Amino acid sequence: MATKYGFSDVREQLIDSIKETYPTKWEDTGAGKVVGESIFGSPIPHPNAVLNVFLEQDVKFALPFAAYRAAVGGFSSLISDKPGTVLSRLVLASTIRGMKAIQAQSALFAHLLVCNLSLRRCRDNTCAVNVGLNPAELRMGALNKIYYASVLGDKGDVLYSRLPENIVCVDCAKITESAYGLGCEITWKELPRVFRVAKSWEEV
């Protein structure tokens, strides 16, 4: 409405608010910050609806994260046919491709993380590295748990899954925490490219 009726000041204020919850910098995505659809208040809109509005209004800086938020809901959410939530064929295709690319990247990173862990018999029986009977089983068991946490856990929200404290013990978390954080940052940097918005955040 602000665009339609030429209320440029109102539009700018809205854009500034959107920038707070659809960030363009990794350091602005920290834990505890309100992100995504919550900015619009109750009832919280469907992420597809938000993505459609940003596309319609050409809010390009918000598109990579809006597409990511839509992808987090999974296939059933992406193909919603409720009013305002239907994505165009091209947008749906690019969002699905982006979702699969992020999952593949997370799987690769989980594999690298496990292979680089100093896998040993941990004294904590609940720790992900304390599974199996031999080194191969140790790696596979740890990989399955880490992959589930990063790709499937927390509703598939890769960027906001917190792996170390949920999966491994305190001692082993020291090994994985910084590495996992780096993996999330790499995933973040790839959002514009995987969702075909731009080649990089700088270009956005």
Backbone bond lengths (Angstrom), bond angles and torsions (degrees), N, CA, C in turn:
res aa  C-N    CA-C-N  psi(-1)  N-CA   C-N-CA  omega(-1)  CA-C   N-CA-C  phi
1 M - - - 1.457 - - 1.516 110.95 -
2 A 1.334 116.73 -39.15 1.464 120.09 178.43 1.522 110.66 -61.94
3 T 1.324 116.37 -38.02 1.468 121.02 177.99 1.528 110.45 -70.26
4 K 1.319 115.48 -46.18 1.462 120.93 -176.43 1.523 112.52 -60.66
5 Y 1.341 115.74 -41.19 1.461 119.29 -175.28 1.536 113.28 -100.11
6 G 1.338 116.05 8.32 1.457 119.69 172.82 1.515 115.57 74.58
7 F 1.342 117.11 26.34 1.464 119.64 177.54 1.533 108.74 -86.49
8 S 1.319 116.01 77.83 1.463 120.86 -172.81 1.527 112.50 -63.45
9 D 1.334 117.67 -37.17 1.468 120.43 179.87 1.526 110.83 -64.36
10 V 1.333 116.19 -42.19 1.464 120.62 179.12 1.526 109.71 -64.94
11 R 1.331 116.33 -42.74 1.460 120.12 179.14 1.526 111.01 -60.18
12 E 1.328 116.66 -43.48 1.470 120.33 180.00 1.522 110.97 -62.73
13 Q 1.330 117.44 -39.62 1.466 120.60 177.87 1.531 110.98 -64.28
14 L 1.327 115.81 -41.13 1.460 120.03 177.63 1.525 111.08 -63.51
15 I 1.333 116.45 -42.82 1.463 121.07 179.34 1.523 110.39 -61.65
16 D 1.340 116.90 -41.30 1.475 120.21 178.87 1.523 111.04 -61.85
17 S 1.342 116.73 -39.31 1.467 120.18 178.23 1.523 110.99 -66.75
18 I 1.317 116.08 -40.07 1.464 120.87 179.63 1.520 110.96 -63.33
19 K 1.333 116.94 -36.16 1.468 121.08 -179.35 1.527 111.93 -60.38
20 E 1.336 116.35 -27.34 1.462 120.06 -178.60 1.526 112.15 -72.23
21 T 1.323 117.31 -30.76 1.464 119.73 -176.40 1.527 113.58 -111.85
22 Y 1.317 116.78 -6.57 1.465 122.17 171.94 1.524 107.08 -123.54
23 P 1.345 115.51 71.18 1.464 121.10 -171.38 1.526 113.44 -68.97
24 T 1.317 114.35 159.32 1.467 121.06 177.06 1.530 111.51 -114.71
25 K 1.332 116.31 -1.17 1.466 120.86 179.43 1.521 109.36 -124.21
26 W 1.332 115.93 139.23 1.456 121.48 -177.72 1.524 111.94 -57.97
27 E 1.324 116.87 -39.86 1.467 120.10 -176.33 1.535 112.08 -66.79
28 D 1.327 117.53 -13.95 1.467 120.59 178.84 1.523 112.65 -92.45
29 T 1.321 117.32 8.37 1.468 120.97 -178.54 1.522 112.26 -107.12
30 G 1.317 117.58 17.87 1.454 121.95 -173.95 1.518 114.32 -58.70
31 A 1.329 114.66 157.75 1.463 121.22 179.75 1.527 110.06 -59.84
32 G 1.304 115.63 142.96 1.454 120.56 178.48 1.517 113.65 92.33
33 K 1.319 117.71 -12.94 1.459 120.38 179.71 1.526 109.81 -86.04
34 V 1.327 115.34 144.04 1.459 120.54 177.07 1.520 108.19 -74.70
35 V 1.325 116.37 125.82 1.463 120.24 -179.75 1.523 110.06 -130.56
36 G 1.331 115.13 155.04 1.446 120.42 172.37 1.515 115.11 75.11
37 E 1.336 115.58 -144.79 1.455 123.29 -168.15 1.524 114.40 -64.29
38 S 1.330 117.78 -16.53 1.467 121.02 -177.08 1.522 112.60 -59.83
39 I 1.323 117.15 -23.80 1.466 120.98 -179.20 1.527 111.18 -60.81
40 F 1.332 117.34 -25.22 1.458 120.52 -175.11 1.526 113.31 -85.79
41 G 1.326 117.11 -3.37 1.453 120.15 177.21 1.510 113.09 77.99
42 S 1.324 115.28 -171.98 1.467 121.71 -176.68 1.531 110.17 -94.56
43 P 1.333 117.33 138.58 1.469 126.72 -3.72 1.526 111.13 -75.18
44 I 1.335 115.66 137.87 1.461 120.41 -178.27 1.521 109.51 -66.47
45 P 1.331 117.44 126.99 1.470 119.97 -176.78 1.523 112.81 -71.24
46 H 1.298 115.55 157.70 1.462 122.30 175.83 1.530 108.09 -65.18
47 P 1.337 118.52 138.86 1.472 120.26 -179.18 1.526 113.58 -59.10
48 N 1.334 117.37 -30.48 1.469 119.76 175.84 1.527 110.76 -63.16
49 A 1.339 116.29 -40.26 1.456 120.88 -179.69 1.522 110.62 -63.81
50 V 1.330 115.49 -40.55 1.469 120.07 178.20 1.521 110.30 -64.49
51 L 1.320 116.50 -44.83 1.466 120.72 178.35 1.526 110.57 -59.71
52 N 1.307 117.35 -42.23 1.465 120.91 178.75 1.527 111.71 -61.86
53 V 1.331 117.12 -42.17 1.469 120.94 179.95 1.526 110.36 -64.54
54 F 1.334 116.62 -43.88 1.469 119.59 -179.54 1.525 110.96 -64.43
55 L 1.324 116.87 -37.07 1.462 120.31 176.79 1.532 110.83 -66.12
56 E 1.315 115.71 -44.64 1.462 121.13 -179.15 1.526 111.65 -63.59
57 Q 1.340 116.10 -39.33 1.460 121.11 -176.51 1.534 113.00 -93.56
58 D 1.342 116.26 3.44 1.461 122.02 177.72 1.531 112.41 56.49
59 V 1.337 115.85 45.27 1.462 121.66 175.46 1.529 106.50 -89.47
60 K 1.327 115.43 74.47 1.464 121.12 -167.76 1.526 113.53 -63.04
61 F 1.339 117.30 -37.06 1.466 119.12 -176.63 1.525 111.81 -61.98
62 A 1.337 117.53 -26.46 1.465 121.17 -176.89 1.523 113.35 -89.94
63 L 1.330 117.56 -11.01 1.463 120.67 -173.43 1.533 114.45 -62.87
64 P 1.356 120.03 -44.78 1.469 117.90 -178.41 1.531 112.86 -58.83
65 F 1.337 116.72 -45.39 1.456 119.29 -177.97 1.521 110.75 -74.50
66 A 1.341 117.92 -34.11 1.463 120.50 177.05 1.523 110.55 -64.44
67 A 1.329 116.74 -39.96 1.466 120.72 177.16 1.525 109.99 -65.85
68 Y 1.322 116.60 -39.55 1.467 120.67 177.48 1.531 110.09 -62.04
69 R 1.334 116.55 -44.88 1.460 120.46 179.81 1.533 111.25 -61.71
70 A 1.312 116.33 -37.58 1.464 120.08 177.24 1.520 110.19 -66.54
71 A 1.329 116.12 -40.13 1.465 120.98 -178.99 1.518 112.05 -66.55
72 V 1.320 116.96 -33.12 1.470 121.13 -178.44 1.527 111.24 -59.09
73 G 1.331 116.34 -30.70 1.465 119.63 -179.48 1.516 114.17 -69.24
74 G 1.342 117.77 -15.13 1.455 121.45 178.72 1.520 112.72 85.12
75 F 1.327 115.83 179.89 1.460 122.00 -174.11 1.529 113.01 -60.28
76 S 1.332 117.53 -44.80 1.471 119.84 -176.29 1.518 111.31 -60.78
77 S 1.328 116.20 -35.15 1.462 120.40 178.15 1.529 110.81 -75.38
78 L 1.320 116.54 -40.57 1.467 120.97 -177.71 1.524 112.36 -62.78
79 I 1.316 117.17 -35.31 1.467 119.92 -176.63 1.527 112.20 -95.21
80 S 1.333 116.41 19.59 1.461 120.70 178.67 1.529 110.57 -55.70
81 D 1.334 115.89 138.83 1.465 120.51 178.84 1.523 111.67 -112.04
82 K 1.333 116.81 16.75 1.462 120.43 176.96 1.534 109.34 -71.36
83 P 1.322 117.13 151.72 1.469 120.27 -178.99 1.531 113.04 -51.92
84 G 1.310 116.61 129.54 1.457 121.92 177.83 1.520 114.82 85.50
85 T 1.334 116.74 -9.82 1.466 119.67 -175.93 1.523 113.30 -106.14
86 V 1.315 117.41 -4.96 1.466 120.67 -177.05 1.524 109.42 -75.89
87 L 1.328 116.16 122.27 1.459 121.62 178.39 1.520 109.45 -88.48
88 S 1.323 116.43 146.08 1.463 119.40 175.54 1.526 109.21 -64.73
89 R 1.317 115.67 160.91 1.465 120.37 -176.68 1.532 111.40 -56.95
90 L 1.329 117.85 -44.28 1.463 121.20 -177.44 1.526 111.79 -69.11
91 V 1.338 116.04 -41.05 1.466 119.89 179.44 1.521 110.14 -66.82
92 L 1.337 116.99 -41.93 1.460 120.95 178.12 1.526 110.29 -61.14
93 A 1.327 117.09 -44.82 1.468 121.09 -179.14 1.519 111.21 -62.63
94 S 1.330 117.66 -45.28 1.465 120.16 -178.46 1.524 111.30 -68.41
95 T 1.342 117.14 -33.50 1.466 120.25 179.00 1.523 110.69 -69.75
96 I 1.326 116.87 -41.19 1.467 120.31 177.47 1.520 110.38 -64.68
97 R 1.334 117.18 -43.58 1.472 120.08 177.42 1.522 110.56 -59.85
98 G 1.326 116.01 -42.37 1.464 119.59 178.96 1.511 112.04 -63.45
99 M 1.334 116.39 -42.10 1.459 121.09 178.91 1.528 111.08 -60.95
100 K 1.330 116.25 -45.20 1.462 119.68 179.98 1.524 111.48 -67.26
101 A 1.343 116.95 -35.40 1.472 120.46 178.64 1.523 110.72 -65.03
102 I 1.321 117.43 -40.38 1.460 121.55 178.97 1.522 110.43 -66.79
103 Q 1.322 116.83 -41.26 1.459 120.08 178.23 1.526 111.18 -63.45
104 A 1.335 116.48 -41.48 1.463 120.44 178.95 1.525 110.73 -65.41
105 Q 1.319 116.24 -41.05 1.462 120.67 179.01 1.524 110.60 -65.54
106 S 1.324 116.47 -39.68 1.469 120.49 178.70 1.515 111.05 -66.29
107 A 1.334 116.54 -39.20 1.465 120.37 177.99 1.523 110.44 -63.45
108 L 1.331 116.54 -42.83 1.459 120.57 178.55 1.517 110.63 -63.45
109 F 1.323 116.22 -43.52 1.456 118.98 -179.44 1.520 111.49 -66.23
110 A 1.339 116.62 -39.74 1.465 120.01 177.49 1.524 110.23 -59.89
111 H 1.339 116.01 -40.52 1.459 120.85 178.63 1.526 110.93 -63.71
112 L 1.335 116.65 -44.94 1.463 120.43 179.76 1.522 110.85 -64.99
113 L 1.324 115.74 -38.62 1.455 120.12 -179.79 1.519 110.99 -63.16
114 V 1.326 116.09 -45.39 1.463 120.28 -179.31 1.525 111.06 -66.36
115 C 1.344 116.38 -42.67 1.461 120.28 -178.52 1.517 112.36 -65.67
116 N 1.334 116.58 -25.85 1.457 119.83 -179.48 1.523 113.24 -95.95
117 L 1.336 115.94 -4.40 1.465 118.59 176.49 1.527 110.15 -70.52
118 S 1.292 115.46 147.80 1.457 119.48 173.21 1.528 106.80 -82.36
119 L 1.342 116.02 77.44 1.453 120.55 -173.82 1.527 111.29 -70.00
120 R 1.274 114.60 123.50 1.454 120.95 -177.74 1.518 108.01 -147.24
121 R 1.280 116.74 175.15 1.452 120.09 175.19 1.527 108.87 -75.60
122 C 1.328 115.59 105.88 1.459 120.22 179.70 1.530 108.80 -81.19
123 R 1.303 116.52 146.63 1.461 120.03 -179.76 1.528 112.27 -72.83
124 D 1.311 116.73 -19.77 1.463 121.39 -179.63 1.530 109.17 -87.38
125 N 1.321 116.85 114.29 1.461 121.01 -175.85 1.527 113.82 -66.75
126 T 1.331 117.96 -17.50 1.463 120.96 -179.76 1.526 112.23 -90.80
127 C 1.304 117.72 -5.28 1.464 121.88 -177.15 1.530 110.53 -72.81
128 A 1.316 116.34 141.68 1.467 121.13 -176.87 1.519 112.79 -62.62
129 V 1.320 117.33 -27.32 1.458 118.21 -178.25 1.524 112.24 -83.81
130 N 1.311 117.13 -4.40 1.457 120.58 -179.29 1.525 110.13 -102.47
131 V 1.334 115.51 60.43 1.457 121.15 179.04 1.516 109.17 -135.89
132 G 1.325 116.56 158.36 1.453 120.59 175.40 1.517 113.42 82.33
133 L 1.330 114.39 175.05 1.452 120.88 -176.15 1.513 113.07 -112.03
134 N 1.331 117.20 -13.53 1.466 120.06 -179.12 1.527 108.58 -145.81
135 P 1.337 118.25 170.41 1.481 120.74 -176.83 1.518 114.11 -54.42
136 A 1.340 117.67 -39.18 1.462 119.68 -179.53 1.522 110.68 -65.37
137 E 1.338 116.67 -43.39 1.457 120.13 178.61 1.517 111.50 -67.70
138 L 1.329 116.33 -35.70 1.458 119.97 176.38 1.519 110.43 -57.75
139 R 1.326 115.65 -49.81 1.462 120.46 -178.15 1.533 111.40 -63.69
140 M 1.315 117.09 -44.59 1.461 120.33 -178.73 1.526 111.55 -65.23
141 G 1.307 116.81 -42.53 1.461 120.16 178.85 1.509 111.93 -63.89
142 A 1.336 116.40 -44.33 1.465 120.42 178.55 1.520 110.54 -65.57
143 L 1.336 116.28 -40.56 1.461 121.02 -179.88 1.526 110.79 -61.15
144 N 1.335 116.50 -44.36 1.461 120.18 -179.74 1.525 111.55 -60.14
145 K 1.335 116.80 -42.97 1.458 120.60 -178.10 1.528 111.55 -70.01
146 I 1.331 115.84 -42.43 1.465 119.90 -179.12 1.524 110.28 -68.53
147 Y 1.327 116.66 -40.92 1.461 120.12 178.34 1.528 110.50 -62.83
148 Y 1.320 117.06 -43.30 1.461 120.07 -179.58 1.523 110.47 -61.44
149 A 1.329 116.71 -42.72 1.463 120.28 -178.67 1.521 111.96 -66.29
150 S 1.333 116.80 -39.21 1.462 120.24 -173.92 1.519 113.31 -84.45
151 V 1.329 117.82 -31.37 1.463 120.71 -175.62 1.526 112.42 -106.02
152 L 1.311 117.12 -43.08 1.456 120.37 -174.47 1.524 113.38 -103.80
153 G 1.320 116.81 -27.10 1.451 119.92 -179.12 1.505 112.24 -71.37
154 D 1.337 116.50 161.45 1.460 122.75 178.89 1.525 111.40 52.60
155 K 1.334 116.43 42.47 1.459 123.88 178.82 1.523 112.83 60.22
156 G 1.314 116.42 29.59 1.455 119.64 176.00 1.507 114.45 78.34
157 D 1.327 117.76 8.27 1.456 121.09 -178.10 1.529 109.74 -80.93
158 V 1.317 115.83 89.59 1.469 122.06 -175.07 1.518 111.38 -57.80
159 L 1.314 116.92 -44.23 1.459 120.78 -173.55 1.518 113.09 -68.77
160 Y 1.340 116.87 -24.20 1.453 119.55 -175.72 1.525 113.76 -115.67
161 S 1.330 116.95 6.85 1.462 119.97 170.41 1.523 107.13 -73.48
162 R 1.309 116.87 138.02 1.458 120.08 179.99 1.519 108.52 -113.61
163 L 1.311 114.75 94.00 1.458 121.49 -171.57 1.525 115.85 -66.15
164 P 1.328 119.96 -58.98 1.470 119.53 -168.01 1.522 114.76 -56.09
165 E 1.318 117.92 -48.02 1.456 119.50 -174.26 1.523 112.54 -70.73
166 N 1.336 117.50 -21.07 1.452 120.46 -178.68 1.525 113.68 -94.61
167 I 1.316 116.65 -25.16 1.457 120.35 -169.68 1.521 113.70 -111.59
168 V 1.306 117.39 -40.17 1.454 120.13 -176.33 1.517 111.06 -116.57
169 C 1.317 115.48 164.34 1.457 120.33 -178.64 1.530 110.65 -75.01
170 V 1.312 116.65 174.64 1.470 121.90 -176.69 1.526 111.31 -59.16
171 D 1.325 116.74 -43.81 1.470 119.98 -178.14 1.522 111.36 -65.47
172 C 1.330 116.77 -45.46 1.457 120.14 -178.63 1.530 111.53 -73.05
173 A 1.344 116.36 -24.62 1.464 120.05 178.79 1.520 111.20 -63.40
174 K 1.317 116.42 -30.34 1.463 119.77 179.23 1.529 110.77 -62.19
175 I 1.331 116.13 -31.09 1.459 121.04 -179.76 1.528 110.10 -76.52
176 T 1.325 116.02 -39.71 1.463 120.05 -170.95 1.524 115.46 -92.77
177 E 1.327 117.77 -23.84 1.465 120.28 -170.21 1.525 113.22 -59.15
178 S 1.316 117.08 -53.11 1.461 119.72 -177.72 1.523 111.06 -67.69
179 A 1.337 116.81 -37.01 1.461 120.26 -179.87 1.527 110.94 -66.34
180 Y 1.334 116.73 -41.09 1.455 120.16 179.89 1.528 110.95 -67.16
181 G 1.319 115.85 -39.67 1.464 120.18 176.62 1.507 111.56 -60.29
182 L 1.328 116.26 -38.95 1.467 120.43 177.75 1.521 110.60 -64.69
183 G 1.320 116.95 -39.54 1.460 121.00 178.19 1.522 111.87 -62.54
184 C 1.335 117.06 -40.39 1.463 121.11 177.49 1.520 110.79 -64.45
185 E 1.323 116.13 -40.53 1.463 120.26 179.56 1.527 111.17 -64.78
186 I 1.323 116.32 -40.28 1.468 120.54 177.45 1.525 110.15 -62.77
187 T 1.335 116.35 -42.82 1.460 120.86 177.63 1.521 110.64 -60.10
188 W 1.326 116.18 -44.50 1.467 121.27 178.48 1.534 111.28 -57.56
189 K 1.310 116.16 -46.85 1.459 120.43 -177.72 1.531 112.40 -62.40
190 E 1.332 116.30 -23.47 1.454 120.82 -178.05 1.531 113.74 -88.35
191 L 1.330 118.27 -8.43 1.463 120.73 -174.45 1.531 113.87 -55.03
192 P 1.334 119.80 -47.73 1.475 118.03 -179.93 1.526 112.82 -59.71
193 R 1.316 116.50 -37.26 1.466 119.93 -177.41 1.520 111.23 -74.13
194 V 1.330 117.78 -47.43 1.467 119.30 -174.27 1.530 111.82 -68.82
195 F 1.329 116.74 -26.89 1.466 119.15 177.50 1.530 111.91 -97.06
196 R 1.318 115.96 9.29 1.462 123.50 172.77 1.525 113.50 58.21
197 V 1.329 115.29 38.95 1.460 120.46 175.04 1.522 110.51 -91.62
198 A 1.328 115.47 -41.80 1.453 122.95 179.38 1.521 108.00 -164.54
199 K 1.314 116.50 174.94 1.463 120.23 -179.61 1.533 111.92 -79.15
200 S 1.327 116.99 -24.47 1.459 120.97 -177.95 1.522 109.47 -159.22
201 W 1.354 116.39 168.40 1.459 120.53 175.54 1.516 111.04 -63.72
202 E 1.325 117.56 -33.91 1.457 120.76 179.18 1.531 110.49 -61.63
203 E 1.311 115.75 -38.48 1.463 120.18 179.31 1.524 110.83 -71.10
204 V 1.340 116.66 -33.03 1.462 120.51 176.81 1.519 110.21 -61.10
